[in-house]
Amino acid sequence: MIADKKYCFFNDEELLVITSIIKNRYGIDFTGYEKKSLRRSFARIMGKCRMDTKKQLLDAILGEDRSFLNSINDLTVNRTELFRNPELWETLEQDILQRLKFKQDINVWHAGCSSGEEVYSMALVLEKSNLLHKTKTLATDISTKALARAKAGKYSSTLISRYEKSLQKYQPQGQIEDLFHIDNHLATIRDQYKSHIEFKYHNLVSDSAQEKFDIIFCRNVMLYFDDPLKLTVIERLKNALKDNGFLILGYYDVLPENADQHLIQYNNSIQIFQAKTDSVIEVEMDNRLIEFNKISA
Ligand SMILES: C[S@@+](CC[C@H](N)C(=O)[O-])C[C@H]1O[C@@H](n2cnc3c(N)ncnc32)[C@H](O)[C@@H]1O
């Protein structure tokens, strides 16, 4: 392996060696992640840990070096927002939750929840729809650092107040204080928005889901996966949906070509999908066969 961090470029074979060792040693599977994104992440870790050569990185991984262990979290991109894409939350309230509101209980999974902003956005939507009391939410991630932040529900108030505009696009009268208690520079999520949530480590690449859900969010997580890995994860998510459940992906999540064997589009513009099941109705329109899932009342 070659020297000099500035010109450090991991070739495909080196990436495979490193990710395979990480998988065997630490149980975290990055082998199907986008190579470009992994290269950037390893360069970031080397910079942070002041490593100059690839050999140093390899030694740290093999030696289970503490600074490397702390950096595993840096292999993922944790950027998230409160009320990201305001029209999604409006559709959830006015359409999706209207379909689910008569159920005895509602199960929601945020797969790749990062530091929790998306989870707490949904909590406010559920509360506004008077459904929070019968909702159980699972919020998972592979980044233990992000999960700890999500669970604590404490953020910088400056950061959180940046999202007030997004909240108000969804709910014009809404204020950050509806969701957070603000004290000095700290915004702490109000207790009533937390009690229905279980935060848990879960790796979408290697772990299957133990329950079924009415709504699964997996937004901006698969951006870093290659197509075969995306397909595996999509099948896993589809299998975790209840009948007529909804899968919500990110705006920039591009599905691999054959994802349509598992999913059908429910709302094209905001990336809401349903599982493709046997109960699909085919309707002929303009000499084309269009598929619809049978939606029960
Ligand atoms: C860009 S954030 C998206 C957060 C949130 N869903 C949103 O859209 O605002 C991506 C998250 O996916 C998590 N992630 C990446 N690979 C994962 C995997 N294999 N299993 C579970 N989570 C993963 C990352 O740790 C990160 O927190």
The ligand as an SDF file (V2000), in Angstrom:
LIG
                    3D

 27 29  0  0  0  0  0  0  0  0999 V2000
  -28.2590   11.2490    5.4710 C   0  0  0  0  0  0  0  0  0  0  0  0
  -28.8270   10.4590    6.9230 S   0  0  0  0  0  0  0  0  0  0  0  0
  -30.5900   10.5100    6.6720 C   0  0  0  0  0  0  0  0  0  0  0  0
  -31.3630   10.7510    7.9370 C   0  0  0  0  0  0  0  0  0  0  0  0
  -32.8740   10.8800    7.7620 C   0  0  0  0  0  0  0  0  0  0  0  0
  -33.4500    9.6390    7.2990 N   0  0  0  0  0  0  0  0  0  0  0  0
  -33.2350   12.0200    6.8280 C   0  0  0  0  0  0  0  0  0  0  0  0
  -33.5230   11.7760    5.6590 O   0  0  0  0  0  0  0  0  0  0  0  0
  -33.2240   13.1650    7.2690 O   0  0  0  0  0  0  0  0  0  0  0  0
  -28.4430    8.7530    6.5700 C   0  0  0  0  0  0  0  0  0  0  0  0
  -28.4420    7.8620    7.8120 C   0  0  0  0  0  0  0  0  0  0  0  0
  -28.4280    6.4880    7.3950 O   0  0  0  0  0  0  0  0  0  0  0  0
  -27.6160    5.7710    8.2930 C   0  0  0  0  0  0  0  0  0  0  0  0
  -27.1640    4.5280    7.6600 N   0  0  0  0  0  0  0  0  0  0  0  0
  -26.2250    4.3780    6.6860 C   0  0  0  0  0  0  0  0  0  0  0  0
  -26.0570    3.0690    6.4040 N   0  0  0  0  0  0  0  0  0  0  0  0
  -26.9440    2.3990    7.1860 C   0  0  0  0  0  0  0  0  0  0  0  0
  -27.2400    1.0280    7.3670 C   0  0  0  0  0  0  0  0  0  0  0  0
  -26.5980    0.0880    6.6810 N   0  0  0  0  0  0  0  0  0  0  0  0
  -28.1920    0.6680    8.2610 N   0  0  0  0  0  0  0  0  0  0  0  0
  -28.8450    1.6260    8.9810 C   0  0  0  0  0  0  0  0  0  0  0  0
  -28.5920    2.9400    8.8660 N   0  0  0  0  0  0  0  0  0  0  0  0
  -27.6460    3.3180    7.9890 C   0  0  0  0  0  0  0  0  0  0  0  0
  -26.4820    6.7400    8.5830 C   0  0  0  0  0  0  0  0  0  0  0  0
  -25.7850    6.3840    9.7700 O   0  0  0  0  0  0  0  0  0  0  0  0
  -27.2110    8.0740    8.6760 C   0  0  0  0  0  0  0  0  0  0  0  0
  -27.5620    8.3840    9.9830 O   0  0  0  0  0  0  0  0  0  0  0  0
  1  2  1  0
  2  3  1  0
  2 10  1  0
  3  4  1  0
  4  5  1  0
  5  6  1  0
  5  7  1  0
  7  8  2  0
  7  9  1  0
 10 11  1  0
 11 12  1  0
 11 26  1  0
 12 13  1  0
 13 14  1  0
 13 24  1  0
 14 15  1  0
 14 23  1  0
 15 16  2  0
 16 17  1  0
 17 18  1  0
 17 23  2  0
 18 19  1  0
 18 20  2  0
 20 21  1  0
 21 22  2  0
 22 23  1  0
 24 25  1  0
 24 26  1  0
 26 27  1  0
M  CHG  2   2   1   9  -1
M  END
$$$$
